[in-house]
Amino acid sequence: MRISYVNVFVNDLPGAIAFYRDKLGLPLQFSSPEHGYASFSAGGIRLGVAVAGAEQAQLVGRHSGIGFDVPDLEAEHARLSGLGVRFTMPPTQQPWGGFMAMISDADGNVFYLDQVSAAHG
């Protein structure tokens, strides 16, 4: 058994597609506006974005617990900042040895952004 996908709930599907595809650079696998869903390739896992219905409304705009790895966090911080991505925490050396930041999508969903290193990669 393995995890094949995770879903993040959003309010605006076209805005989410623009964020994850055009800003984060994740390849769009498919989009189904009539079903309120899109899927992106994110390494060995898929990231789905789903338009929240009434029963998922409280799941929009929260810390997702999802982390993205990048080889150079400072360079990615500069690139994403230039594209208007909001950082809820700038690149920061962590007491446990990691180097990470936190970003937010347009709906307020928060993600980790970690620098890959030999020690933690």
N, CA, C and O atoms as CSV, one atom per row, in Angstrom:
chain,resi,resn,atom,element,x,y,z
A,1,MET,N,N,0.849,-1.171,0.000
A,1,MET,CA,C,0.000,0.000,0.000
A,1,MET,C,C,0.894,1.234,0.000
A,1,MET,O,O,1.946,1.252,0.640
A,2,ARG,N,N,0.466,2.260,-0.722
A,2,ARG,CA,C,1.194,3.526,-0.747
A,2,ARG,C,C,0.207,4.660,-0.978
A,2,ARG,O,O,-0.893,4.448,-1.490
A,3,ILE,N,N,0.601,5.834,-0.605
A,3,ILE,CA,C,-0.235,7.014,-0.872
A,3,ILE,C,C,-0.019,7.413,-2.324
A,3,ILE,O,O,1.120,7.585,-2.759
A,4,SER,N,N,-1.100,7.560,-3.069
A,4,SER,CA,C,-0.979,7.948,-4.476
A,4,SER,C,C,-1.401,9.385,-4.728
A,4,SER,O,O,-0.959,9.989,-5.704
A,5,TYR,N,N,-2.258,9.954,-3.860
A,5,TYR,CA,C,-2.664,11.346,-4.032
A,5,TYR,C,C,-3.123,11.923,-2.702
A,5,TYR,O,O,-3.497,11.200,-1.779
A,6,VAL,N,N,-3.081,13.245,-2.635
A,6,VAL,CA,C,-3.670,14.002,-1.525
A,6,VAL,C,C,-4.517,15.091,-2.147
A,6,VAL,O,O,-4.215,15.567,-3.241
A,7,ASN,N,N,-5.566,15.485,-1.465
A,7,ASN,CA,C,-6.445,16.549,-1.944
A,7,ASN,C,C,-6.379,17.758,-1.025
A,7,ASN,O,O,-6.268,17.631,0.194
A,8,VAL,N,N,-6.449,18.925,-1.635
A,8,VAL,CA,C,-6.546,20.197,-0.934
A,8,VAL,C,C,-7.851,20.833,-1.393
A,8,VAL,O,O,-8.157,20.839,-2.585
A,9,PHE,N,N,-8.616,21.364,-0.456
A,9,PHE,CA,C,-9.893,21.981,-0.805
A,9,PHE,C,C,-9.719,23.474,-1.048
A,9,PHE,O,O,-9.013,24.167,-0.316
A,10,VAL,N,N,-10.385,23.949,-2.100
A,10,VAL,CA,C,-10.291,25.346,-2.517
A,10,VAL,C,C,-11.685,25.880,-2.816
A,10,VAL,O,O,-12.652,25.125,-2.915
A,11,ASN,N,N,-11.763,27.198,-2.958
A,11,ASN,CA,C,-13.025,27.827,-3.371
A,11,ASN,C,C,-13.046,28.152,-4.854
A,11,ASN,O,O,-14.113,28.190,-5.467
A,12,ASP,N,N,-11.869,28.387,-5.439
A,12,ASP,CA,C,-11.758,28.880,-6.812
A,12,ASP,C,C,-10.869,27.949,-7.624
A,12,ASP,O,O,-9.645,28.030,-7.527
A,13,LEU,N,N,-11.463,27.067,-8.424
A,13,LEU,CA,C,-10.690,26.102,-9.197
A,13,LEU,C,C,-9.780,26.772,-10.226
A,13,LEU,O,O,-8.598,26.432,-10.273
A,14,PRO,N,N,-10.266,27.712,-11.061
A,14,PRO,CA,C,-9.344,28.344,-12.016
A,14,PRO,C,C,-8.172,29.055,-11.320
A,14,PRO,O,O,-7.042,29.009,-11.804
A,15,GLY,N,N,-8.442,29.703,-10.197
A,15,GLY,CA,C,-7.374,30.357,-9.444
A,15,GLY,C,C,-6.385,29.354,-8.882
A,15,GLY,O,O,-5.180,29.606,-8.866
A,16,ALA,N,N,-6.892,28.214,-8.419
A,16,ALA,CA,C,-6.017,27.166,-7.894
A,16,ALA,C,C,-5.151,26.583,-9.007
A,16,ALA,O,O,-3.959,26.349,-8.806
A,17,ILE,N,N,-5.741,26.347,-10.177
A,17,ILE,CA,C,-4.959,25.833,-11.306
A,17,ILE,C,C,-3.856,26.818,-11.661
A,17,ILE,O,O,-2.714,26.413,-11.881
A,18,ALA,N,N,-4.175,28.095,-11.719
A,18,ALA,CA,C,-3.163,29.105,-12.029
A,18,ALA,C,C,-2.052,29.105,-10.986
A,18,ALA,O,O,-0.883,29.259,-11.337
A,19,PHE,N,N,-2.394,28.935,-9.715
A,19,PHE,CA,C,-1.384,28.932,-8.657
A,19,PHE,C,C,-0.473,27.710,-8.760
A,19,PHE,O,O,0.747,27.850,-8.841
A,20,TYR,N,N,-1.055,26.528,-8.759
A,20,TYR,CA,C,-0.258,25.310,-8.700
A,20,TYR,C,C,0.491,25.040,-10.006
A,20,TYR,O,O,1.613,24.535,-9.971
A,21,ARG,N,N,-0.098,25.361,-11.141
A,21,ARG,CA,C,0.560,25.135,-12.424
A,21,ARG,C,C,1.525,26.267,-12.767
A,21,ARG,O,O,2.695,26.029,-13.065
A,22,ASP,N,N,1.016,27.511,-12.720
A,22,ASP,CA,C,1.794,28.635,-13.239
A,22,ASP,C,C,2.789,29.216,-12.245
A,22,ASP,O,O,3.819,29.755,-12.651
A,23,LYS,N,N,2.504,29.117,-10.971
A,23,LYS,CA,C,3.432,29.658,-9.968
A,23,LYS,C,C,4.332,28.570,-9.384
A,23,LYS,O,O,5.554,28.716,-9.364
A,24,LEU,N,N,3.721,27.474,-8.906
A,24,LEU,CA,C,4.548,26.415,-8.339
A,24,LEU,C,C,5.214,25.558,-9.411
A,24,LEU,O,O,6.238,24.925,-9.155
A,25,GLY,N,N,4.636,25.536,-10.607
A,25,GLY,CA,C,5.242,24.782,-11.701
A,25,GLY,C,C,4.897,23.300,-11.723
A,25,GLY,O,O,5.607,22.508,-12.345
A,26,LEU,N,N,3.806,22.913,-11.047
A,26,LEU,CA,C,3.395,21.511,-11.069
A,26,LEU,C,C,2.675,21.206,-12.378
A,26,LEU,O,O,1.776,21.951,-12.769
A,27,PRO,N,N,3.050,20.127,-13.063
A,27,PRO,CA,C,2.364,19.771,-14.308
A,27,PRO,C,C,0.900,19.395,-14.047
A,27,PRO,O,O,0.605,18.553,-13.199
A,28,LEU,N,N,-0.003,20.030,-14.787
A,28,LEU,CA,C,-1.433,19.731,-14.682
A,28,LEU,C,C,-1.699,18.421,-15.417
A,28,LEU,O,O,-1.428,18.313,-16.613
A,29,GLN,N,N,-2.227,17.428,-14.708
A,29,GLN,CA,C,-2.560,16.152,-15.326
A,29,GLN,C,C,-3.932,16.209,-15.985
A,29,GLN,O,O,-4.105,15.775,-17.124
A,30,PHE,N,N,-4.900,16.746,-15.261
A,30,PHE,CA,C,-6.229,16.936,-15.839
A,30,PHE,C,C,-7.015,17.915,-14.998
A,30,PHE,O,O,-6.724,18.134,-13.821
A,31,SER,N,N,-8.016,18.497,-15.628
A,31,SER,CA,C,-8.919,19.418,-14.956
A,31,SER,C,C,-10.336,19.066,-15.369
A,31,SER,O,O,-10.614,18.829,-16.545
A,32,SER,N,N,-11.227,19.036,-14.389
A,32,SER,CA,C,-12.629,18.743,-14.646
A,32,SER,C,C,-13.482,19.816,-13.965
A,32,SER,O,O,-14.008,19.588,-12.876
A,33,PRO,N,N,-13.623,20.992,-14.606
A,33,PRO,CA,C,-14.391,22.071,-13.980
A,33,PRO,C,C,-15.817,21.661,-13.610
A,33,PRO,O,O,-16.351,22.118,-12.600
A,34,GLU,N,N,-16.436,20.800,-14.425
A,34,GLU,CA,C,-17.805,20.376,-14.124
A,34,GLU,C,C,-17.872,19.553,-12.846
A,34,GLU,O,O,-18.930,19.467,-12.222
A,35,HIS,N,N,-16.766,18.951,-12.452
A,35,HIS,CA,C,-16.710,18.193,-11.200
A,35,HIS,C,C,-15.937,18.931,-10.113
A,35,HIS,O,O,-15.793,18.426,-9.000
A,36,GLY,N,N,-15.439,20.128,-10.433
A,36,GLY,CA,C,-14.729,20.925,-9.444
A,36,GLY,C,C,-13.439,20.296,-8.968
A,36,GLY,O,O,-13.142,20.307,-7.774
A,37,TYR,N,N,-12.658,19.738,-9.909
A,37,TYR,CA,C,-11.457,19.001,-9.515
A,37,TYR,C,C,-10.360,19.151,-10.560
A,37,TYR,O,O,-10.629,19.227,-11.759
A,38,ALA,N,N,-9.123,19.193,-10.086
A,38,ALA,CA,C,-7.953,19.168,-10.954
A,38,ALA,C,C,-6.870,18.360,-10.269
A,38,ALA,O,O,-6.826,18.282,-9.042
A,39,SER,N,N,-6.001,17.761,-11.059
A,39,SER,CA,C,-4.930,16.927,-10.521
A,39,SER,C,C,-3.600,17.350,-11.128
A,39,SER,O,O,-3.503,17.634,-12.322
A,40,PHE,N,N,-2.577,17.384,-10.277
A,40,PHE,CA,C,-1.236,17.797,-10.685
A,40,PHE,C,C,-0.247,16.694,-10.342
A,40,PHE,O,O,-0.415,15.986,-9.349
A,41,SER,N,N,0.780,16.552,-11.164
A,41,SER,CA,C,1.878,15.655,-10.856
A,41,SER,C,C,2.798,16.374,-9.878
A,41,SER,O,O,3.202,17.512,-10.117
A,42,ALA,N,N,3.128,15.705,-8.775
A,42,ALA,CA,C,3.981,16.313,-7.750
A,42,ALA,C,C,5.024,15.294,-7.313
A,42,ALA,O,O,5.067,14.898,-6.148
A,43,GLY,N,N,5.856,14.876,-8.246
A,43,GLY,CA,C,6.838,13.848,-7.947
A,43,GLY,C,C,6.174,12.483,-7.993
A,43,GLY,O,O,5.493,12.156,-8.965
A,44,GLY,N,N,6.364,11.688,-6.955
A,44,GLY,CA,C,5.789,10.353,-6.918
A,44,GLY,C,C,4.364,10.303,-6.408
A,44,GLY,O,O,3.839,9.225,-6.128
A,45,ILE,N,N,3.738,11.452,-6.285
A,45,ILE,CA,C,2.372,11.536,-5.756
A,45,ILE,C,C,1.602,12.572,-6.576
A,45,ILE,O,O,2.205,13.447,-7.198
A,46,ARG,N,N,0.299,12.476,-6.576
A,46,ARG,CA,C,-0.537,13.486,-7.240
A,46,ARG,C,C,-1.116,14.423,-6.193
A,46,ARG,O,O,-1.468,14.002,-5.091
A,47,LEU,N,N,-1.208,15.683,-6.546
A,47,LEU,CA,C,-1.869,16.670,-5.693
A,47,LEU,C,C,-3.167,17.042,-6.373
A,47,LEU,O,O,-3.168,17.566,-7.487
A,48,GLY,N,N,-4.280,16.770,-5.699
A,48,GLY,CA,C,-5.587,17.133,-6.224
A,48,GLY,C,C,-6.081,18.400,-5.563
A,48,GLY,O,O,-5.832,18.623,-4.378
A,49,VAL,N,N,-6.779,19.232,-6.317
A,49,VAL,CA,C,-7.482,20.374,-5.737
A,49,VAL,C,C,-8.953,20.178,-6.046
A,49,VAL,O,O,-9.342,19.930,-7.187
A,50,ALA,N,N,-9.765,20.296,-5.000
A,50,ALA,CA,C,-11.193,20.045,-5.110
A,50,ALA,C,C,-11.956,21.254,-4.588
A,50,ALA,O,O,-11.648,21.782,-3.520
A,51,VAL,N,N,-12.949,21.684,-5.347
A,51,VAL,CA,C,-13.795,22.774,-4.888
A,51,VAL,C,C,-14.601,22.264,-3.699
A,51,VAL,O,O,-15.266,21.231,-3.776
A,52,ALA,N,N,-14.528,22.998,-2.614
A,52,ALA,CA,C,-15.189,22.594,-1.378
A,52,ALA,C,C,-16.693,22.768,-1.490
A,52,ALA,O,O,-17.183,23.812,-1.921
A,53,GLY,N,N,-17.409,21.741,-1.100
A,53,GLY,CA,C,-18.849,21.838,-0.932
A,53,GLY,C,C,-19.133,22.283,0.495
A,53,GLY,O,O,-18.208,22.577,1.252
A,54,ALA,N,N,-20.383,22.334,0.858
A,54,ALA,CA,C,-20.769,22.780,2.204
A,54,ALA,C,C,-20.101,21.942,3.293
A,54,ALA,O,O,-19.698,22.471,4.329
A,55,GLU,N,N,-19.985,20.625,3.055
A,55,GLU,CA,C,-19.410,19.760,4.077
A,55,GLU,C,C,-17.891,19.894,4.211
A,55,GLU,O,O,-17.323,19.453,5.210
A,56,GLN,N,N,-17.218,20.503,3.207
A,56,GLN,CA,C,-15.766,20.703,3.294
A,56,GLN,C,C,-15.362,22.161,3.498
A,56,GLN,O,O,-14.170,22.466,3.532
A,57,ALA,N,N,-16.311,23.048,3.630
A,57,ALA,CA,C,-16.004,24.482,3.702
A,57,ALA,C,C,-14.983,24.805,4.786
A,57,ALA,O,O,-14.144,25.686,4.600
A,58,GLN,N,N,-15.044,24.108,5.911
A,58,GLN,CA,C,-14.117,24.377,7.008
A,58,GLN,C,C,-12.707,23.868,6.705
A,58,GLN,O,O,-11.782,24.146,7.468
A,59,LEU,N,N,-12.526,23.129,5.610
A,59,LEU,CA,C,-11.211,22.596,5.245
A,59,LEU,C,C,-10.439,23.521,4.302
A,59,LEU,O,O,-9.301,23.220,3.944
A,60,VAL,N,N,-11.036,24.629,3.900
A,60,VAL,CA,C,-10.368,25.605,3.035
A,60,VAL,C,C,-9.644,26.615,3.917
A,60,VAL,O,O,-10.174,27.058,4.936
A,61,GLY,N,N,-8.424,26.974,3.511
A,61,GLY,CA,C,-7.700,28.025,4.219
A,61,GLY,C,C,-7.061,27.565,5.508
A,61,GLY,O,O,-7.017,28.316,6.482
A,62,ARG,N,N,-6.564,26.341,5.527
A,62,ARG,CA,C,-5.936,25.790,6.728
A,62,ARG,C,C,-4.525,25.327,6.403
A,62,ARG,O,O,-4.128,25.259,5.240
A,63,HIS,N,N,-3.788,25.016,7.433
A,63,HIS,CA,C,-2.478,24.413,7.241
A,63,HIS,C,C,-2.709,23.017,6.680
A,63,HIS,O,O,-3.428,22.214,7.275
A,64,SER,N,N,-2.101,22.731,5.536
A,64,SER,CA,C,-2.345,21.459,4.860
A,64,SER,C,C,-1.519,20.312,5.426
A,64,SER,O,O,-1.911,19.151,5.311
A,65,GLY,N,N,-0.377,20.626,6.037
A,65,GLY,CA,C,0.534,19.580,6.466
A,65,GLY,C,C,1.348,19.001,5.324
A,65,GLY,O,O,2.101,18.048,5.527
A,66,ILE,N,N,1.213,19.558,4.124
A,66,ILE,CA,C,1.905,19.064,2.935
A,66,ILE,C,C,3.188,19.859,2.746
A,66,ILE,O,O,3.200,21.083,2.875
A,67,GLY,N,N,4.265,19.152,2.440
A,67,GLY,CA,C,5.553,19.804,2.216
A,67,GLY,C,C,6.073,19.567,0.814
A,67,GLY,O,O,5.977,18.460,0.285
A,68,PHE,N,N,6.625,20.611,0.213
A,68,PHE,CA,C,7.296,20.525,-1.080
A,68,PHE,C,C,8.790,20.651,-0.856
A,68,PHE,O,O,9.225,21.496,-0.074
A,69,ASP,N,N,9.587,19.828,-1.524
A,69,ASP,CA,C,11.040,19.921,-1.459
A,69,ASP,C,C,11.564,20.713,-2.639
A,69,ASP,O,O,11.081,20.561,-3.761
A,70,VAL,N,N,12.551,21.557,-2.387
A,70,VAL,CA,C,13.234,22.312,-3.438
A,70,VAL,C,C,14.733,22.193,-3.208
A,70,VAL,O,O,15.167,22.059,-2.064
A,71,PRO,N,N,15.540,22.239,-4.278
A,71,PRO,CA,C,16.983,22.120,-4.096
A,71,PRO,C,C,17.638,23.374,-3.527
A,71,PRO,O,O,18.661,23.282,-2.849
A,72,ASP,N,N,17.057,24.552,-3.797
A,72,ASP,CA,C,17.635,25.824,-3.350
A,72,ASP,C,C,16.504,26.712,-2.842
A,72,ASP,O,O,15.825,27.369,-3.631
A,73,LEU,N,N,16.303,26.730,-1.537
A,73,LEU,CA,C,15.177,27.453,-0.949
A,73,LEU,C,C,15.289,28.959,-1.161
A,73,LEU,O,O,14.279,29.612,-1.424
A,74,GLU,N,N,16.480,29.521,-1.053
A,74,GLU,CA,C,16.637,30.969,-1.262
A,74,GLU,C,C,16.242,31.352,-2.687
A,74,GLU,O,O,15.547,32.347,-2.891
A,75,ALA,N,N,16.677,30.573,-3.667
A,75,ALA,CA,C,16.332,30.856,-5.070
A,75,ALA,C,C,14.828,30.692,-5.290
A,75,ALA,O,O,14.214,31.492,-5.996
A,76,GLU,N,N,14.237,29.662,-4.691
A,76,GLU,CA,C,12.792,29.443,-4.853
A,76,GLU,C,C,12.001,30.538,-4.153
A,76,GLU,O,O,10.954,30.959,-4.645
A,77,HIS,N,N,12.490,30.999,-3.015
A,77,HIS,CA,C,11.852,32.119,-2.320
A,77,HIS,C,C,11.850,33.356,-3.211
A,77,HIS,O,O,10.828,34.033,-3.326
A,78,ALA,N,N,12.971,33.654,-3.834
A,78,ALA,CA,C,13.050,34.820,-4.734
A,78,ALA,C,C,12.119,34.647,-5.929
A,78,ALA,O,O,11.410,35.584,-6.296
A,79,ARG,N,N,12.110,33.457,-6.546
A,79,ARG,CA,C,11.260,33.208,-7.717
A,79,ARG,C,C,9.783,33.328,-7.363
A,79,ARG,O,O,9.030,34.024,-8.043
A,80,LEU,N,N,9.370,32.644,-6.289
A,80,LEU,CA,C,7.954,32.667,-5.917
A,80,LEU,C,C,7.516,34.039,-5.413
A,80,LEU,O,O,6.402,34.476,-5.703
A,81,SER,N,N,8.369,34.714,-4.671
A,81,SER,CA,C,8.032,36.077,-4.223
A,81,SER,C,C,7.812,36.982,-5.418
A,81,SER,O,O,6.897,37.805,-5.421
A,82,GLY,N,N,8.653,36.832,-6.437
A,82,GLY,CA,C,8.505,37.618,-7.657
A,82,GLY,C,C,7.210,37.341,-8.395
A,82,GLY,O,O,6.732,38.185,-9.153
A,83,LEU,N,N,6.635,36.154,-8.178
A,83,LEU,CA,C,5.354,35.795,-8.798
A,83,LEU,C,C,4.171,36.147,-7.907
A,83,LEU,O,O,3.023,35.866,-8.251
A,84,GLY,N,N,4.455,36.764,-6.758
A,84,GLY,CA,C,3.381,37.181,-5.858
A,84,GLY,C,C,2.912,36.125,-4.873
A,84,GLY,O,O,1.870,36.297,-4.240
A,85,VAL,N,N,3.660,35.030,-4.729
A,85,VAL,CA,C,3.283,34.000,-3.754
A,85,VAL,C,C,3.527,34.555,-2.355
A,85,VAL,O,O,4.571,35.143,-2.075
A,86,ARG,N,N,2.544,34.354,-1.488
A,86,ARG,CA,C,2.647,34.855,-0.110
A,86,ARG,C,C,3.363,33.832,0.764
A,86,ARG,O,O,2.983,32.663,0.824
A,87,PHE,N,N,4.400,34.299,1.435
A,87,PHE,CA,C,5.129,33.469,2.393
A,87,PHE,C,C,4.603,33.782,3.789
A,87,PHE,O,O,4.639,34.928,4.236
A,88,THR,N,N,4.117,32.753,4.468
A,88,THR,CA,C,3.661,32.942,5.847
A,88,THR,C,C,4.828,32.801,6.819
A,88,THR,O,O,4.726,33.193,7.982
A,89,MET,N,N,5.940,32.237,6.336
A,89,MET,CA,C,7.189,32.183,7.083
A,89,MET,C,C,8.320,32.219,6.059
A,89,MET,O,O,8.356,31.383,5.157
A,90,PRO,N,N,9.237,33.168,6.183
A,90,PRO,CA,C,10.350,33.227,5.235
A,90,PRO,C,C,11.300,32.051,5.450
A,90,PRO,O,O,11.184,31.343,6.451
A,91,PRO,N,N,12.239,31.831,4.524
A,91,PRO,CA,C,13.220,30.768,4.742
A,91,PRO,C,C,13.916,30.946,6.087
A,91,PRO,O,O,14.482,32.000,6.378
A,92,THR,N,N,13.862,29.903,6.889
A,92,THR,CA,C,14.358,29.957,8.261
A,92,THR,C,C,15.075,28.656,8.605
A,92,THR,O,O,14.572,27.565,8.335
A,93,GLN,N,N,16.248,28.786,9.200
A,93,GLN,CA,C,16.956,27.607,9.703
A,93,GLN,C,C,16.198,27.090,10.920
A,93,GLN,O,O,15.898,27.855,11.837
A,94,GLN,N,N,15.892,25.811,10.934
A,94,GLN,CA,C,15.108,25.211,12.006
A,94,GLN,C,C,16.024,24.613,13.080
A,94,GLN,O,O,17.128,24.168,12.770
A,95,PRO,N,N,15.573,24.600,14.340
A,95,PRO,CA,C,16.392,24.042,15.416
A,95,PRO,C,C,16.752,22.570,15.201
A,95,PRO,O,O,17.769,22.099,15.709
A,96,TRP,N,N,15.930,21.854,14.459
A,96,TRP,CA,C,16.178,20.433,14.201
A,96,TRP,C,C,17.112,20.218,13.024
A,96,TRP,O,O,17.414,19.076,12.677
A,97,GLY,N,N,17.584,21.318,12.394
A,97,GLY,CA,C,18.581,21.222,11.333
A,97,GLY,C,C,18.066,21.498,9.939
A,97,GLY,O,O,18.862,21.702,9.022
A,98,GLY,N,N,16.761,21.510,9.753
A,98,GLY,CA,C,16.207,21.776,8.432
A,98,GLY,C,C,16.224,23.246,8.077
A,98,GLY,O,O,16.439,24.103,8.935
A,99,PHE,N,N,15.994,23.534,6.805
A,99,PHE,CA,C,15.896,24.898,6.290
A,99,PHE,C,C,14.580,24.947,5.536
A,99,PHE,O,O,14.432,24.304,4.497
A,100,MET,N,N,13.613,25.715,6.059
A,100,MET,CA,C,12.271,25.680,5.474
A,100,MET,C,C,11.588,27.034,5.511
A,100,MET,O,O,11.996,27.948,6.228
A,101,ALA,N,N,10.537,27.131,4.716
A,101,ALA,CA,C,9.660,28.293,4.661
A,101,ALA,C,C,8.237,27.759,4.600
A,101,ALA,O,O,8.022,26.550,4.509
A,102,MET,N,N,7.265,28.670,4.649
A,102,MET,CA,C,5.866,28.280,4.490
A,102,MET,C,C,5.207,29.245,3.521
A,102,MET,O,O,5.421,30.455,3.591
A,103,ILE,N,N,4.396,28.694,2.607
A,103,ILE,CA,C,3.707,29.494,1.601
A,103,ILE,C,C,2.207,29.264,1.721
A,103,ILE,O,O,1.747,28.296,2.326
A,104,SER,N,N,1.461,30.191,1.120
A,104,SER,CA,C,0.003,30.114,1.133
A,104,SER,C,C,-0.523,30.251,-0.289
A,104,SER,O,O,-0.038,31.079,-1.060
A,105,ASP,N,N,-1.523,29.434,-0.635
A,105,ASP,CA,C,-2.171,29.611,-1.931
A,105,ASP,C,C,-3.227,30.712,-1.819
A,105,ASP,O,O,-3.389,31.310,-0.755
A,106,ALA,N,N,-3.940,30.980,-2.906
A,106,ALA,CA,C,-4.918,32.077,-2.931
A,106,ALA,C,C,-6.077,31.862,-1.964
A,106,ALA,O,O,-6.709,32.827,-1.536
A,107,ASP,N,N,-6.364,30.604,-1.614
A,107,ASP,CA,C,-7.448,30.305,-0.679
A,107,ASP,C,C,-6.976,30.232,0.769
A,107,ASP,O,O,-7.770,29.937,1.662
A,108,GLY,N,N,-5.685,30.499,1.013
A,108,GLY,CA,C,-5.159,30.485,2.370
A,108,GLY,C,C,-4.681,29.130,2.861
A,108,GLY,O,O,-4.376,28.979,4.044
A,109,ASN,N,N,-4.608,28.135,1.973
A,109,ASN,CA,C,-4.040,26.842,2.348
A,109,ASN,C,C,-2.531,27.011,2.479
A,109,ASN,O,O,-1.887,27.575,1.594
A,110,VAL,N,N,-1.971,26.527,3.575
A,110,VAL,CA,C,-0.546,26.727,3.870
A,110,VAL,C,C,0.222,25.430,3.650
A,110,VAL,O,O,-0.247,24.344,3.990
A,111,PHE,N,N,1.428,25.569,3.065
A,111,PHE,CA,C,2.297,24.443,2.739
A,111,PHE,C,C,3.715,24.711,3.226
A,111,PHE,O,O,4.154,25.859,3.300
A,112,TYR,N,N,4.422,23.637,3.555
A,112,TYR,CA,C,5.853,23.725,3.845
A,112,TYR,C,C,6.627,23.777,2.540
A,112,TYR,O,O,6.212,23.205,1.531
A,113,LEU,N,N,7.743,24.463,2.572
A,113,LEU,CA,C,8.697,24.481,1.471
A,113,LEU,C,C,10.049,24.195,2.102
A,113,LEU,O,O,10.585,25.040,2.819
A,114,ASP,N,N,10.610,23.016,1.850
A,114,ASP,CA,C,11.842,22.573,2.493
A,114,ASP,C,C,12.969,22.462,1.479
A,114,ASP,O,O,12.767,22.034,0.342
A,115,GLN,N,N,14.165,22.858,1.916
A,115,GLN,CA,C,15.341,22.663,1.069
A,115,GLN,C,C,15.815,21.229,1.235
A,115,GLN,O,O,16.016,20.752,2.352
A,116,VAL,N,N,15.991,20.552,0.113
A,116,VAL,CA,C,16.505,19.189,0.119
A,116,VAL,C,C,17.993,19.260,0.455
A,116,VAL,O,O,18.725,20.084,-0.092
A,117,SER,N,N,18.424,18.395,1.351
A,117,SER,CA,C,19.839,18.319,1.659
A,117,SER,C,C,20.249,16.865,1.779
A,117,SER,O,O,19.401,15.988,1.946
A,118,ALA,N,N,21.529,16.608,1.698
A,118,ALA,CA,C,22.023,15.242,1.823
A,118,ALA,C,C,21.628,14.647,3.180
A,118,ALA,O,O,21.345,13.454,3.289
A,119,ALA,N,N,21.615,15.495,4.202
A,119,ALA,CA,C,21.289,15.010,5.542
A,119,ALA,C,C,19.809,14.709,5.713
A,119,ALA,O,O,19.436,13.850,6.512
A,120,HIS,N,N,18.950,15.425,4.954
A,120,HIS,CA,C,17.499,15.271,5.142
A,120,HIS,C,C,16.777,14.836,3.872
A,120,HIS,O,O,15.551,14.723,3.888
A,121,GLY,N,N,17.483,14.589,2.782
A,121,GLY,CA,C,16.846,14.297,1.517
A,121,GLY,C,C,16.553,12.871,1.324
A,121,GLY,O,O,16.011,12.487,0.288
